[in-house]
């Protein structure tokens, strides 16, 4: 298999300097990791500042909008073109920043066993480093490799899974396979989660992998892997039987709102119980009016004005605001921050605190897993859990909505099959109809999830996992809509050019 000498490209490589100086310096050029406090500090930096919001422009949540111009990074993503820039919000920037975060985790894991101090604290730091390493490799494999498939992932190209610090200026890496990457993620997760101790974090700990955040990630990972039982197990740890506390209360937020700025602060607040992991990101996504592509008003109407699963008025319709000059619609999910290069500088990077893991996703993970389990077993006891979760969600999103019942799903599939309402099915028909109810529930789940996570980048992964075709209108007069079919190889983002130039195999095109 072809190999690569470097996987962290561009910005990080430019900063390495001469071989001797790099090998003589510690990872952050400031501190030597010689005690647990310093190890904890470096672990706190093991979270990627690169945003994956370019996936939102790639998905069916993006459309042509009016803007000052169209930036290259946006145009590349919208057209599913291989990247032409390494700037903020580009796949290459995300690749670099994410492998940098992994490198920090590896530096900690390499020395943690030899540091003096409290054993529980040592284990807690190790646990966080393992989980963040697993999480960032998961993000990379989910973007730069094919979606997990039990039939093909043993041969599908993965991404380099790095577990040791860089101690050589030239080191070879290979991509391995998607299945191999998933196996290593699972190993890091299974070892790391039991070690995490929230009491060692300052404040809320929401800027770290708390136990809840780790289980939330695990519920997504195992869902994507198809291990439904494990996904549910981790989701149950976060949610319990009643998931209501893990769903932010939009009607209450709207009643308490103090303007758009306050809404963004509420959305990203570490005090919000539904927020499980917050990470500061360098991103220009906030400047939607400059992008040329985004959530247009017609697309917004198509997504949100169809009503809820049981009727009612969507509270989120009171949260969005229209941008000037036809630049589309934005939800108050990102607070504008600015990270200066130094205290005296007037230059720096647009930054925001992104909610990377939240309780609502865990609710949707459990609903999706339970729908699939129902489809496999044809047992509606699992469907009942999904329906209960959906009702908890509906109560926090739709005003005046009724409750969903299994009988509603049953009546729908009975009608679709052409049976009379009083039809008494055979055992064979019951199994078939239960499977159809599971599919109906799955459709409701994925549809509501699209609304909930609009402008957060997550829709892309459902587009990939369910083979959803995407069509994009363009800014070029007379140009036909761009279409991304379910089998289009451009669904896998290309490995950055500096990496492929050094030998890492590119994704097929």
Buried (B, 14 or more C-beta within 10 A) or exposed (E): EEBBBBBBBBEBEEEBEEEEEBEEEEBBEEBEBEEBEBBBBBBBBBBBBBBBBBBBBBBBBBBBBBBEEBBEBBBBBBBBEBBEBBBBBBBBBBBBBBBBBBBBBBBBBBBBEEBEBEEEBBBBBBBBBBBBBBBBBBBBBBBBBBBBEEEEBEEBBBBBBBBEBBEEEEBBBBBBBBBBBBBBBBBBBEBBBEBBBBEBBEEBBBBBBBBBBBBBBBBBBBBBBBBBEBBBBBBBBBBEEEBBEBBBBBBEBBEEBEEEEEBBBBBBBBEBBBBBBBBBBBBBBBBBBBBBBBBBBBBBEEBBEEEBBBEBBBBBEBBBEEBEEEBBBBBBBBBEBEEEEEEEEEEEBBBBBBBBBBBBBBBBBBBBBBBBBBBEBBEBEBBBBBBBBBBBBBBBBBBEBBEBEBEBBBEEBBEEEEBEEEEEBEEEBBBBBBBBBBBBBBEBBBBBBBBBBBBBBBBBBBBBBEEBEBEBBBBEEEEEEEEBEEEEEBBBBBBBBBBBEBBBBBBEE
